[in-house]
Amino acid sequence: MTQFADQQKENTQPVEQKQTNKQNVFEVENLNLWYGDDQALYDIQMKIPENDVTAIIGPSGCGKSTFLKTINRMVELVPIVRTSGTIKYKNQDIFSSINKEELRTKVGMVFQNPNPFPKSIYDNVAYGPRIHGIKKKDVLDKIVEKSLRDAAIWDEVKDRLHENAYGLSGGQQQRLCIARCLAIEPDVILMDEPTSALDPISTLKVEELVQELKKKYSIIIVTHNMQQAARISDRTAFFLNGELVEYSDTNQLFSNPTDKRTEDYITGRFG
Ligand SMILES: Nc1ncnc2c1ncn2[C@@H]1O[C@H](COP(=O)(O)OP(=O)(O)OP(=O)(O)O)[C@@H](O)[C@H]1O
């Protein structure tokens, strides 16, 4: 574990946007978002590199989930939402150059509570590919096996693929949901507190899985758990009251934060 800083610092430095050699999967500029008259995100600027694990931390209500749901346009399911600013996914403006369905195929999402469909394990994973027109059994069989293997759950379910997914434990259900997400071949996986409903052993399995998945996917994970962010992420963004206060390499953010508010939060002075 990284040591948290305990030095007092002046709150004068700008949000760090360190350049990396990697391409960015997302480039967010001047993003503002309102629910009706209430503003939830303020002028967010953020470049998210590919094949990194990017953690989003911050106290309850600071806008973490809203931000996550904005970058795959799920937030628009709330009718009163209004946004301004630009978000580019691989250089394409997500509001004008790519349609929502295509974006959501490329940017999959895993939620806080495992939410398998009331179907068999097999049919849960085959659901997305079938919607995308894949009908042949041998092709679906391969996709299902590969997705379950990549989600590190194949060995546990290979002999019960046609049993109902609700018969799995919570941790297994969450890895099944990750397999379901992988089956549509996304580039990016958004995870909204994916382990907060899981026991410590299931949490560890999902954390290990995230480390494997980042070899192929870019992962953006909202977590309340700062130790988890420190363990599994390459970069961390700290949100507070709808603002992005600090965004940098995870080691730096936890060991040498540039903003006093970040330091207060990671040292447990509030939140
Ligand atoms: N559907 C909605 N309608 C109106 N306001 C909303 C809606 N969803 C979120 N908000 C408001 O937007 C702000 C940010 O909420 P959000 O859920 O993004 O925060 P969060 O950091 O993810 O919180 P938590 O850690 O508790 O999940 C809060 O003030 C919240 O009340």
The ligand as an SDF file (V2000), in Angstrom:
LIG
                    3D

 31 33  0  0  0  0  0  0  0  0999 V2000
  -31.5050   11.0080  -11.5240 N   0  0  0  0  0  0  0  0  0  0  0  0
  -31.1360   12.0890  -10.8380 C   0  0  0  0  0  0  0  0  0  0  0  0
  -31.9650   13.1570  -10.7460 N   0  0  0  0  0  0  0  0  0  0  0  0
  -31.6020   14.2680  -10.0760 C   0  0  0  0  0  0  0  0  0  0  0  0
  -30.4100   14.4230   -9.4390 N   0  0  0  0  0  0  0  0  0  0  0  0
  -29.5510   13.3860   -9.4900 C   0  0  0  0  0  0  0  0  0  0  0  0
  -29.8730   12.1790  -10.1840 C   0  0  0  0  0  0  0  0  0  0  0  0
  -28.7980   11.3370  -10.0590 N   0  0  0  0  0  0  0  0  0  0  0  0
  -27.8870   11.9850   -9.3180 C   0  0  0  0  0  0  0  0  0  0  0  0
  -28.3320   13.2170   -8.9720 N   0  0  0  0  0  0  0  0  0  0  0  0
  -27.6120   14.2080   -8.1800 C   0  0  0  0  0  0  0  0  0  0  0  0
  -26.3490   14.4760   -8.7780 O   0  0  0  0  0  0  0  0  0  0  0  0
  -25.3340   14.5940   -7.8110 C   0  0  0  0  0  0  0  0  0  0  0  0
  -24.2250   13.5740   -8.0840 C   0  0  0  0  0  0  0  0  0  0  0  0
  -24.7530   12.2740   -7.8780 O   0  0  0  0  0  0  0  0  0  0  0  0
  -23.9310   10.9540   -8.2430 P   0  0  0  0  0  0  0  0  0  0  0  0
  -24.8480    9.7970   -8.0430 O   0  0  0  0  0  0  0  0  0  0  0  0
  -23.3070   11.1290   -9.5620 O   0  0  0  0  0  0  0  0  0  0  0  0
  -22.7980   10.9810   -7.1110 O   0  0  0  0  0  0  0  0  0  0  0  0
  -21.8020    9.8530   -6.6460 P   0  0  0  0  0  0  0  0  0  0  0  0
  -20.5130   10.5290   -6.3640 O   0  0  0  0  0  0  0  0  0  0  0  0
  -21.7800    8.7350   -7.6340 O   0  0  0  0  0  0  0  0  0  0  0  0
  -22.4680    9.3780   -5.2730 O   0  0  0  0  0  0  0  0  0  0  0  0
  -22.4280    7.9590   -4.5090 P   0  0  0  0  0  0  0  0  0  0  0  0
  -21.0020    7.7270   -4.1540 O   0  0  0  0  0  0  0  0  0  0  0  0
  -23.3050    8.1780   -3.3300 O   0  0  0  0  0  0  0  0  0  0  0  0
  -22.9680    6.9390   -5.4760 O   0  0  0  0  0  0  0  0  0  0  0  0
  -26.0080   14.4040   -6.4560 C   0  0  0  0  0  0  0  0  0  0  0  0
  -26.3140   15.6830   -5.9260 O   0  0  0  0  0  0  0  0  0  0  0  0
  -27.2800   13.6630   -6.7980 C   0  0  0  0  0  0  0  0  0  0  0  0
  -28.3090   13.9530   -5.8940 O   0  0  0  0  0  0  0  0  0  0  0  0
  1  2  1  0
  2  3  1  0
  2  7  2  0
  3  4  2  0
  4  5  1  0
  5  6  2  0
  6  7  1  0
  6 10  1  0
  7  8  1  0
  8  9  2  0
  9 10  1  0
 10 11  1  0
 11 12  1  0
 11 30  1  0
 12 13  1  0
 13 14  1  0
 13 28  1  0
 14 15  1  0
 15 16  1  0
 16 17  2  0
 16 18  1  0
 16 19  1  0
 19 20  1  0
 20 21  2  0
 20 22  1  0
 20 23  1  0
 23 24  1  0
 24 25  2  0
 24 26  1  0
 24 27  1  0
 28 29  1  0
 28 30  1  0
 30 31  1  0
M  END
$$$$
